[in-house]
Amino acid sequence: HQNMIQLKNNFTWEENGMIFKKNHQIIRKKIFSFLSEIEQQNNEINKIHTILIIIAMEDEASPTISYLGLKQLQGNKKFPFKIYGGEKNGKRIVLMTSGKDSTHGVDNVGPQVASSMATIGIHEFDPNVVVNMGTAGGFKASGAKIGSVYVGTKAQFHDRRIPIPKFDKYGSGDYNTTTPTSINGMFKSATISTGSSLDITDAEKERLSKQSQQMAVVKEMEAAAIAQVCQWNSTPFVVIKAITDLIDSSAKTEEEFLKNLKIASKSLQ
Ligand code: ADE
């Protein structure tokens, strides 16, 4: 499968789109194969009845919403989040996306929004497992490639700096995630690092390379924030991210991200 999820050097965008499509198909199918594993790992949980899937952007979420046959539910009007629900293999599935910002008309993104979604989602739906899926930036130097899919083994923050004893470690987080072996072998695994920005400063890059025992190769904007909320509640948390852009390449992160996000969504319609 490794060949399938890696790109040729001189790919065309159409080829890239096909790889995203295959990856998303694999991810969607695999969601169900790892549930029984989580059930066995968590003795206190008798049986998984509800899965909460958190996906920030609507474009990232729509293929999964249609694949699972989810229907939009009436959300709480006080919040911008969109909530979709359904049932698959006897499990209740709730999928949340972050909705639009009313001032700027763009998708809400970032750790603050992700924390709110996780808090409300866990409070309202009492899931036995939370899954965060989406796109991420990767570090070429650590072997990341556009189109690769990663499962998180840890989630940390690279821009929550508090240089006071103990607060420093609290800042970086280093939250545990659940890494089902059934998907661990299928995809690559890595520490996922979360920040509020799409780009990254040199200082953050430096910190990122030092703060984790296992160098983080994947950078995005939600995982650690959701992991923190899951930790409060002892809810198992699974993170799966597909790389849309390489942070340490000469291409502009924002251009690469937008190009690949579009292709990924288009190929999945
Ligand atoms: N999502 C996709 N690419 C990303 C990046 N470079 N940084 C943060 N989140 C992302």
py3Dmol code that shows the C-alpha trace and the ligand (Angstrom):
import py3Dmol

protein = """\
ATOM      1  CA  HIS A   1       0.000   0.000   0.000  1.00  0.00           C
ATOM      2  CA  GLN A   2       2.919   2.349   0.544  1.00  0.00           C
ATOM      3  CA  ASN A   3       3.269   2.822  -3.203  1.00  0.00           C
ATOM      4  CA  MET A   4      -0.342   3.712  -3.438  1.00  0.00           C
ATOM      5  CA  ILE A   5      -0.189   6.528  -0.932  1.00  0.00           C
ATOM      6  CA  GLN A   6       3.021   8.073  -2.152  1.00  0.00           C
ATOM      7  CA  LEU A   7       3.420  10.429  -5.039  1.00  0.00           C
ATOM      8  CA  LYS A   8       5.713  10.303  -8.003  1.00  0.00           C
ATOM      9  CA  ASN A   9       8.050  13.258  -8.201  1.00  0.00           C
ATOM     10  CA  ASN A  10       6.680  14.576 -11.477  1.00  0.00           C
ATOM     11  CA  PHE A  11       3.014  13.942 -10.799  1.00  0.00           C
ATOM     12  CA  THR A  12       0.185  15.705 -12.523  1.00  0.00           C
ATOM     13  CA  TRP A  13      -2.569  17.252 -10.436  1.00  0.00           C
ATOM     14  CA  GLU A  14      -4.998  14.637 -11.763  1.00  0.00           C
ATOM     15  CA  GLU A  15      -2.750  11.870 -10.451  1.00  0.00           C
ATOM     16  CA  ASN A  16      -2.544  13.674  -7.160  1.00  0.00           C
ATOM     17  CA  GLY A  17      -6.341  13.787  -7.013  1.00  0.00           C
ATOM     18  CA  MET A  18      -6.567  10.025  -7.576  1.00  0.00           C
ATOM     19  CA  ILE A  19      -4.206   9.382  -4.678  1.00  0.00           C
ATOM     20  CA  PHE A  20      -6.275  11.573  -2.374  1.00  0.00           C
ATOM     21  CA  LYS A  21      -9.368   9.745  -3.475  1.00  0.00           C
ATOM     22  CA  LYS A  22      -7.877   6.351  -2.656  1.00  0.00           C
ATOM     23  CA  ASN A  23      -6.605   7.587   0.700  1.00  0.00           C
ATOM     24  CA  HIS A  24      -9.969   8.960   1.714  1.00  0.00           C
ATOM     25  CA  GLN A  25     -11.643   5.708   0.707  1.00  0.00           C
ATOM     26  CA  ILE A  26      -9.196   3.771   2.862  1.00  0.00           C
ATOM     27  CA  ILE A  27      -9.716   6.093   5.823  1.00  0.00           C
ATOM     28  CA  ARG A  28     -13.498   5.847   5.616  1.00  0.00           C
ATOM     29  CA  LYS A  29     -13.457   2.043   5.456  1.00  0.00           C
ATOM     30  CA  LYS A  30     -10.928   1.794   8.261  1.00  0.00           C
ATOM     31  CA  ILE A  31     -12.962   3.846  10.731  1.00  0.00           C
ATOM     32  CA  PHE A  32     -15.070   0.788  11.443  1.00  0.00           C
ATOM     33  CA  SER A  33     -12.301  -1.744  11.552  1.00  0.00           C
ATOM     34  CA  PHE A  34     -10.637  -0.092  14.523  1.00  0.00           C
ATOM     35  CA  LEU A  35     -13.691   0.313  16.722  1.00  0.00           C
ATOM     36  CA  SER A  36     -13.614  -3.229  18.079  1.00  0.00           C
ATOM     37  CA  GLU A  37      -9.952  -2.763  18.892  1.00  0.00           C
ATOM     38  CA  ILE A  38     -10.714   0.343  20.963  1.00  0.00           C
ATOM     39  CA  GLU A  39     -13.542  -1.558  22.660  1.00  0.00           C
ATOM     40  CA  GLN A  40     -11.078  -4.234  23.745  1.00  0.00           C
ATOM     41  CA  GLN A  41      -8.430  -1.751  24.868  1.00  0.00           C
ATOM     42  CA  ASN A  42     -10.788   0.174  27.137  1.00  0.00           C
ATOM     43  CA  ASN A  43     -12.141  -2.212  29.726  1.00  0.00           C
ATOM     44  CA  GLU A  44     -14.368   0.407  31.275  1.00  0.00           C
ATOM     45  CA  ILE A  45     -16.162   0.901  28.009  1.00  0.00           C
ATOM     46  CA  ASN A  46     -18.512  -1.964  27.492  1.00  0.00           C
ATOM     47  CA  LYS A  47     -19.464  -1.255  23.961  1.00  0.00           C
ATOM     48  CA  ILE A  48     -18.973   1.667  21.666  1.00  0.00           C
ATOM     49  CA  HIS A  49     -22.372   3.196  20.976  1.00  0.00           C
ATOM     50  CA  THR A  50     -21.444   6.647  19.696  1.00  0.00           C
ATOM     51  CA  ILE A  51     -18.567   7.891  17.564  1.00  0.00           C
ATOM     52  CA  LEU A  52     -17.951  11.620  17.299  1.00  0.00           C
ATOM     53  CA  ILE A  53     -16.055  12.614  14.146  1.00  0.00           C
ATOM     54  CA  ILE A  54     -14.671  16.160  14.112  1.00  0.00           C
ATOM     55  CA  ILE A  55     -13.605  17.618  10.757  1.00  0.00           C
ATOM     56  CA  ALA A  56     -12.891  21.339  10.563  1.00  0.00           C
ATOM     57  CA  MET A  57     -13.712  22.332   6.988  1.00  0.00           C
ATOM     58  CA  GLU A  58     -16.827  21.478   5.027  1.00  0.00           C
ATOM     59  CA  ASP A  59     -14.780  20.528   1.928  1.00  0.00           C
ATOM     60  CA  GLU A  60     -12.798  18.051   3.965  1.00  0.00           C
ATOM     61  CA  ALA A  61     -15.952  16.573   5.494  1.00  0.00           C
ATOM     62  CA  SER A  62     -18.414  16.264   2.599  1.00  0.00           C
ATOM     63  CA  PRO A  63     -17.067  12.972   1.139  1.00  0.00           C
ATOM     64  CA  THR A  64     -17.269  11.337   4.574  1.00  0.00           C
ATOM     65  CA  ILE A  65     -20.765  12.746   5.172  1.00  0.00           C
ATOM     66  CA  SER A  66     -22.017  11.196   1.934  1.00  0.00           C
ATOM     67  CA  TYR A  67     -20.120   7.935   2.407  1.00  0.00           C
ATOM     68  CA  LEU A  68     -21.677   7.437   5.840  1.00  0.00           C
ATOM     69  CA  GLY A  69     -25.087   8.665   4.621  1.00  0.00           C
ATOM     70  CA  LEU A  70     -25.292  11.228   7.406  1.00  0.00           C
ATOM     71  CA  LYS A  71     -28.088  13.782   7.573  1.00  0.00           C
ATOM     72  CA  GLN A  72     -27.747  17.287   8.912  1.00  0.00           C
ATOM     73  CA  LEU A  73     -29.241  17.681  12.383  1.00  0.00           C
ATOM     74  CA  GLN A  74     -30.596  20.786  13.989  1.00  0.00           C
ATOM     75  CA  GLY A  75     -27.587  22.301  15.746  1.00  0.00           C
ATOM     76  CA  ASN A  76     -27.593  24.678  18.679  1.00  0.00           C
ATOM     77  CA  LYS A  77     -28.137  28.114  17.098  1.00  0.00           C
ATOM     78  CA  LYS A  78     -25.776  29.729  19.595  1.00  0.00           C
ATOM     79  CA  PHE A  79     -22.847  28.086  17.807  1.00  0.00           C
ATOM     80  CA  PRO A  80     -21.778  28.055  14.155  1.00  0.00           C
ATOM     81  CA  PHE A  81     -21.030  24.313  14.106  1.00  0.00           C
ATOM     82  CA  LYS A  82     -22.824  21.994  11.706  1.00  0.00           C
ATOM     83  CA  ILE A  83     -23.869  18.642  13.042  1.00  0.00           C
ATOM     84  CA  TYR A  84     -24.588  15.527  10.974  1.00  0.00           C
ATOM     85  CA  GLY A  85     -25.888  12.265  12.330  1.00  0.00           C
ATOM     86  CA  GLY A  86     -26.596   8.709  11.273  1.00  0.00           C
ATOM     87  CA  GLU A  87     -26.011   5.114  12.078  1.00  0.00           C
ATOM     88  CA  LYS A  88     -23.614   2.547  10.687  1.00  0.00           C
ATOM     89  CA  ASN A  89     -22.925  -1.006  11.848  1.00  0.00           C
ATOM     90  CA  GLY A  90     -25.189  -0.407  14.856  1.00  0.00           C
ATOM     91  CA  LYS A  91     -23.184   2.603  16.023  1.00  0.00           C
ATOM     92  CA  ARG A  92     -24.465   6.142  16.252  1.00  0.00           C
ATOM     93  CA  ILE A  93     -22.257   8.466  14.214  1.00  0.00           C
ATOM     94  CA  VAL A  94     -22.170  12.185  14.916  1.00  0.00           C
ATOM     95  CA  LEU A  95     -20.022  14.333  12.650  1.00  0.00           C
ATOM     96  CA  MET A  96     -19.293  17.969  13.448  1.00  0.00           C
ATOM     97  CA  THR A  97     -17.834  20.592  11.153  1.00  0.00           C
ATOM     98  CA  SER A  98     -16.917  24.045  12.354  1.00  0.00           C
ATOM     99  CA  GLY A  99     -19.307  26.090  10.174  1.00  0.00           C
ATOM    100  CA  LYS A 100     -18.659  29.541   8.747  1.00  0.00           C
ATOM    101  CA  ASP A 101     -17.437  32.706  10.369  1.00  0.00           C
ATOM    102  CA  SER A 102     -20.330  35.162  10.078  1.00  0.00           C
ATOM    103  CA  THR A 103     -18.072  38.175   9.499  1.00  0.00           C
ATOM    104  CA  HIS A 104     -15.660  36.784   6.925  1.00  0.00           C
ATOM    105  CA  GLY A 105     -17.732  33.988   5.388  1.00  0.00           C
ATOM    106  CA  VAL A 106     -14.865  31.480   5.618  1.00  0.00           C
ATOM    107  CA  ASP A 107     -14.777  28.126   7.430  1.00  0.00           C
ATOM    108  CA  ASN A 108     -13.927  28.443  11.108  1.00  0.00           C
ATOM    109  CA  VAL A 109     -10.573  26.779  11.735  1.00  0.00           C
ATOM    110  CA  GLY A 110      -8.004  26.511  14.495  1.00  0.00           C
ATOM    111  CA  PRO A 111      -7.536  25.099  17.989  1.00  0.00           C
ATOM    112  CA  GLN A 112      -9.988  27.417  19.730  1.00  0.00           C
ATOM    113  CA  VAL A 113     -12.802  26.330  17.442  1.00  0.00           C
ATOM    114  CA  ALA A 114     -11.711  22.686  17.708  1.00  0.00           C
ATOM    115  CA  SER A 115     -11.825  22.814  21.536  1.00  0.00           C
ATOM    116  CA  SER A 116     -15.323  24.280  21.464  1.00  0.00           C
ATOM    117  CA  MET A 117     -16.519  21.625  19.038  1.00  0.00           C
ATOM    118  CA  ALA A 118     -15.040  18.832  21.164  1.00  0.00           C
ATOM    119  CA  THR A 119     -16.509  20.269  24.370  1.00  0.00           C
ATOM    120  CA  ILE A 120     -19.987  20.655  22.930  1.00  0.00           C
ATOM    121  CA  GLY A 121     -19.803  17.361  21.032  1.00  0.00           C
ATOM    122  CA  ILE A 122     -18.752  15.370  24.100  1.00  0.00           C
ATOM    123  CA  HIS A 123     -21.282  17.142  26.324  1.00  0.00           C
ATOM    124  CA  GLU A 124     -24.200  16.704  23.929  1.00  0.00           C
ATOM    125  CA  PHE A 125     -23.543  13.268  22.469  1.00  0.00           C
ATOM    126  CA  ASP A 126     -21.469  11.439  25.099  1.00  0.00           C
ATOM    127  CA  PRO A 127     -19.309   9.588  22.539  1.00  0.00           C
ATOM    128  CA  ASN A 128     -17.085   6.638  23.501  1.00  0.00           C
ATOM    129  CA  VAL A 129     -14.534   7.652  20.919  1.00  0.00           C
ATOM    130  CA  VAL A 130     -13.640  10.904  19.157  1.00  0.00           C
ATOM    131  CA  VAL A 131     -12.011  10.818  15.722  1.00  0.00           C
ATOM    132  CA  ASN A 132     -10.414  13.912  14.166  1.00  0.00           C
ATOM    133  CA  MET A 133      -9.823  13.660  10.424  1.00  0.00           C
ATOM    134  CA  GLY A 134      -8.586  16.216   7.938  1.00  0.00           C
ATOM    135  CA  THR A 135      -5.628  17.687   6.141  1.00  0.00           C
ATOM    136  CA  ALA A 136      -2.232  18.739   7.454  1.00  0.00           C
ATOM    137  CA  GLY A 137       1.117  20.149   6.491  1.00  0.00           C
ATOM    138  CA  GLY A 138       4.117  17.824   6.573  1.00  0.00           C
ATOM    139  CA  PHE A 139       7.876  18.141   6.924  1.00  0.00           C
ATOM    140  CA  LYS A 140       9.724  16.863   3.886  1.00  0.00           C
ATOM    141  CA  ALA A 141      12.906  16.519   5.955  1.00  0.00           C
ATOM    142  CA  SER A 142      11.127  13.956   8.126  1.00  0.00           C
ATOM    143  CA  GLY A 143       9.896  11.964   5.170  1.00  0.00           C
ATOM    144  CA  ALA A 144       6.404  13.446   4.709  1.00  0.00           C
ATOM    145  CA  LYS A 145       5.009  13.435   1.184  1.00  0.00           C
ATOM    146  CA  ILE A 146       1.946  15.088  -0.282  1.00  0.00           C
ATOM    147  CA  GLY A 147      -0.845  12.539  -0.217  1.00  0.00           C
ATOM    148  CA  SER A 148       0.591  10.503   2.682  1.00  0.00           C
ATOM    149  CA  VAL A 149      -1.777   9.676   5.518  1.00  0.00           C
ATOM    150  CA  TYR A 150      -0.670   9.747   9.157  1.00  0.00           C
ATOM    151  CA  VAL A 151      -2.173   8.359  12.326  1.00  0.00           C
ATOM    152  CA  GLY A 152      -1.284  10.350  15.436  1.00  0.00           C
ATOM    153  CA  THR A 153       0.644   8.650  18.220  1.00  0.00           C
ATOM    154  CA  LYS A 154       0.726  11.855  20.311  1.00  0.00           C
ATOM    155  CA  ALA A 155      -0.683  15.357  19.931  1.00  0.00           C
ATOM    156  CA  GLN A 156       1.214  18.476  21.000  1.00  0.00           C
ATOM    157  CA  PHE A 157       1.185  22.265  20.549  1.00  0.00           C
ATOM    158  CA  HIS A 158       4.135  23.977  18.864  1.00  0.00           C
ATOM    159  CA  ASP A 159       2.984  27.562  19.507  1.00  0.00           C
ATOM    160  CA  ARG A 160       1.717  27.413  23.094  1.00  0.00           C
ATOM    161  CA  ARG A 161       4.846  28.777  24.728  1.00  0.00           C
ATOM    162  CA  ILE A 162       4.826  29.384  28.505  1.00  0.00           C
ATOM    163  CA  PRO A 163       8.446  29.581  29.713  1.00  0.00           C
ATOM    164  CA  ILE A 164       7.666  28.983  33.391  1.00  0.00           C
ATOM    165  CA  PRO A 165       8.549  25.683  35.096  1.00  0.00           C
ATOM    166  CA  LYS A 166       5.796  23.085  34.652  1.00  0.00           C
ATOM    167  CA  PHE A 167       3.759  25.492  32.533  1.00  0.00           C
ATOM    168  CA  ASP A 168       6.307  24.924  29.752  1.00  0.00           C
ATOM    169  CA  LYS A 169       5.446  21.217  29.620  1.00  0.00           C
ATOM    170  CA  TYR A 170       1.762  22.000  30.028  1.00  0.00           C
ATOM    171  CA  GLY A 171       2.105  24.367  27.053  1.00  0.00           C
ATOM    172  CA  SER A 172       3.486  21.802  24.670  1.00  0.00           C
ATOM    173  CA  GLY A 173       0.858  19.346  25.855  1.00  0.00           C
ATOM    174  CA  ASP A 174       2.090  16.016  24.607  1.00  0.00           C
ATOM    175  CA  TYR A 175      -1.354  14.461  24.864  1.00  0.00           C
ATOM    176  CA  ASN A 176      -1.913  10.778  24.347  1.00  0.00           C
ATOM    177  CA  THR A 177      -3.898   9.588  21.414  1.00  0.00           C
ATOM    178  CA  THR A 178      -5.273   6.161  20.694  1.00  0.00           C
ATOM    179  CA  THR A 179      -3.411   4.503  17.857  1.00  0.00           C
ATOM    180  CA  PRO A 180      -5.289   1.406  16.771  1.00  0.00           C
ATOM    181  CA  THR A 181      -2.804  -1.155  15.462  1.00  0.00           C
ATOM    182  CA  SER A 182      -5.201  -2.061  12.691  1.00  0.00           C
ATOM    183  CA  ILE A 183      -4.636   1.316  11.065  1.00  0.00           C
ATOM    184  CA  ASN A 184      -1.168   1.926  12.429  1.00  0.00           C
ATOM    185  CA  GLY A 185       0.259  -0.610  10.005  1.00  0.00           C
ATOM    186  CA  MET A 186      -1.761   0.800   7.159  1.00  0.00           C
ATOM    187  CA  PHE A 187      -0.645   4.390   7.420  1.00  0.00           C
ATOM    188  CA  LYS A 188       2.428   6.099   8.750  1.00  0.00           C
ATOM    189  CA  SER A 189       2.357   7.170  12.377  1.00  0.00           C
ATOM    190  CA  ALA A 190       3.665  10.385  13.896  1.00  0.00           C
ATOM    191  CA  THR A 191       3.336  12.970  16.599  1.00  0.00           C
ATOM    192  CA  ILE A 192       0.824  15.525  15.345  1.00  0.00           C
ATOM    193  CA  SER A 193       1.658  19.119  16.208  1.00  0.00           C
ATOM    194  CA  THR A 194      -1.017  21.776  16.489  1.00  0.00           C
ATOM    195  CA  GLY A 195      -0.858  25.550  16.184  1.00  0.00           C
ATOM    196  CA  SER A 196      -3.128  28.488  15.370  1.00  0.00           C
ATOM    197  CA  SER A 197      -1.401  29.321  12.078  1.00  0.00           C
ATOM    198  CA  LEU A 198      -1.184  27.754   8.638  1.00  0.00           C
ATOM    199  CA  ASP A 199       2.416  28.866   8.328  1.00  0.00           C
ATOM    200  CA  ILE A 200       5.153  28.371  10.889  1.00  0.00           C
ATOM    201  CA  THR A 201       7.968  30.562  12.208  1.00  0.00           C
ATOM    202  CA  ASP A 202      11.599  29.412  12.317  1.00  0.00           C
ATOM    203  CA  ALA A 203      11.473  29.466  16.124  1.00  0.00           C
ATOM    204  CA  GLU A 204       8.415  27.194  16.141  1.00  0.00           C
ATOM    205  CA  LYS A 205      10.091  24.853  13.679  1.00  0.00           C
ATOM    206  CA  GLU A 206      13.101  24.660  15.955  1.00  0.00           C
ATOM    207  CA  ARG A 207      10.927  23.985  18.985  1.00  0.00           C
ATOM    208  CA  LEU A 208       9.006  21.378  17.097  1.00  0.00           C
ATOM    209  CA  SER A 209      12.153  19.448  16.290  1.00  0.00           C
ATOM    210  CA  LYS A 210      13.189  19.412  19.967  1.00  0.00           C
ATOM    211  CA  GLN A 211      10.122  19.044  22.093  1.00  0.00           C
ATOM    212  CA  SER A 212       8.979  15.650  21.019  1.00  0.00           C
ATOM    213  CA  GLN A 213      10.831  12.415  21.558  1.00  0.00           C
ATOM    214  CA  GLN A 214       9.489  11.464  18.208  1.00  0.00           C
ATOM    215  CA  MET A 215       9.989  14.369  15.776  1.00  0.00           C
ATOM    216  CA  ALA A 216       6.633  15.703  14.711  1.00  0.00           C
ATOM    217  CA  VAL A 217       6.264  15.426  10.963  1.00  0.00           C
ATOM    218  CA  VAL A 218       2.681  16.525  10.763  1.00  0.00           C
ATOM    219  CA  LYS A 219       1.390  20.006  11.530  1.00  0.00           C
ATOM    220  CA  GLU A 220      -2.206  21.067  11.621  1.00  0.00           C
ATOM    221  CA  MET A 221      -4.653  23.217  13.604  1.00  0.00           C
ATOM    222  CA  GLU A 222      -6.927  21.014  15.713  1.00  0.00           C
ATOM    223  CA  ALA A 223      -5.600  17.723  17.107  1.00  0.00           C
ATOM    224  CA  ALA A 224      -3.951  18.804  20.387  1.00  0.00           C
ATOM    225  CA  ALA A 225      -6.899  21.055  21.243  1.00  0.00           C
ATOM    226  CA  ILE A 226      -9.329  18.160  20.844  1.00  0.00           C
ATOM    227  CA  ALA A 227      -6.926  15.811  22.662  1.00  0.00           C
ATOM    228  CA  GLN A 228      -6.970  18.106  25.700  1.00  0.00           C
ATOM    229  CA  VAL A 229     -10.761  18.028  25.909  1.00  0.00           C
ATOM    230  CA  CYS A 230     -10.766  14.249  25.409  1.00  0.00           C
ATOM    231  CA  GLN A 231      -8.267  13.898  28.249  1.00  0.00           C
ATOM    232  CA  TRP A 232     -10.577  15.781  30.649  1.00  0.00           C
ATOM    233  CA  ASN A 233     -13.201  13.241  29.838  1.00  0.00           C
ATOM    234  CA  SER A 234     -11.024  10.112  29.388  1.00  0.00           C
ATOM    235  CA  THR A 235     -12.464   9.707  25.913  1.00  0.00           C
ATOM    236  CA  PRO A 236     -10.269   7.726  23.495  1.00  0.00           C
ATOM    237  CA  PHE A 237      -9.091  10.005  20.699  1.00  0.00           C
ATOM    238  CA  VAL A 238      -7.941   8.958  17.229  1.00  0.00           C
ATOM    239  CA  VAL A 239      -6.326  11.412  14.771  1.00  0.00           C
ATOM    240  CA  ILE A 240      -5.963  10.729  11.043  1.00  0.00           C
ATOM    241  CA  LYS A 241      -4.500  13.406   8.749  1.00  0.00           C
ATOM    242  CA  ALA A 242      -3.640  13.545   5.023  1.00  0.00           C
ATOM    243  CA  ILE A 243      -0.757  15.783   3.921  1.00  0.00           C
ATOM    244  CA  THR A 244      -1.716  18.583   1.513  1.00  0.00           C
ATOM    245  CA  ASP A 245       1.473  20.655   1.652  1.00  0.00           C
ATOM    246  CA  LEU A 246       5.119  20.478   2.650  1.00  0.00           C
ATOM    247  CA  ILE A 247       6.165  23.188   5.054  1.00  0.00           C
ATOM    248  CA  ASP A 248       9.896  22.947   4.350  1.00  0.00           C
ATOM    249  CA  SER A 249       9.639  22.970   0.542  1.00  0.00           C
ATOM    250  CA  SER A 250      10.078  25.985  -1.712  1.00  0.00           C
ATOM    251  CA  ALA A 251       6.374  26.008  -2.628  1.00  0.00           C
ATOM    252  CA  LYS A 252       4.208  28.463  -0.729  1.00  0.00           C
ATOM    253  CA  THR A 253       2.299  26.573   1.987  1.00  0.00           C
ATOM    254  CA  GLU A 254      -0.964  28.451   1.438  1.00  0.00           C
ATOM    255  CA  GLU A 255      -0.897  27.982  -2.355  1.00  0.00           C
ATOM    256  CA  GLU A 256      -0.032  24.310  -2.087  1.00  0.00           C
ATOM    257  CA  PHE A 257      -2.713  23.750   0.560  1.00  0.00           C
ATOM    258  CA  LEU A 258      -5.473  25.485  -1.422  1.00  0.00           C
ATOM    259  CA  LYS A 259      -4.531  23.694  -4.642  1.00  0.00           C
ATOM    260  CA  ASN A 260      -4.553  20.264  -3.018  1.00  0.00           C
ATOM    261  CA  LEU A 261      -7.628  20.860  -0.884  1.00  0.00           C
ATOM    262  CA  LYS A 262      -9.571  21.763  -4.021  1.00  0.00           C
ATOM    263  CA  ILE A 263      -8.329  18.730  -5.901  1.00  0.00           C
ATOM    264  CA  ALA A 264      -8.936  16.453  -2.953  1.00  0.00           C
ATOM    265  CA  SER A 265     -12.533  17.632  -2.576  1.00  0.00           C
ATOM    266  CA  LYS A 266     -13.225  17.653  -6.303  1.00  0.00           C
ATOM    267  CA  SER A 267     -11.963  14.131  -6.765  1.00  0.00           C
ATOM    268  CA  LEU A 268     -14.146  12.983  -3.903  1.00  0.00           C
ATOM    269  CA  GLN A 269     -17.470  14.380  -5.059  1.00  0.00           C
TER     270      GLN A 269
END
"""
ligand_1 = """\
10
ADE
N -3.744 21.903 7.020
C -3.245 21.625 5.832
N -2.000 22.128 5.692
C -1.709 22.731 6.854
C -0.584 23.458 7.345
N 0.484 23.659 6.605
N -0.648 23.961 8.577
C -1.744 23.781 9.321
N -2.822 23.115 8.933
C -2.820 22.600 7.703
"""
view = py3Dmol.view(width=600, height=400)
view.addModel(protein, "pdb")
view.setStyle({"model": 0}, {"cartoon": {"style": "trace"}})
view.addModel(ligand_1, "xyz")
view.setStyle({"model": 1}, {"stick": {}})
view.zoomTo()
view.show()
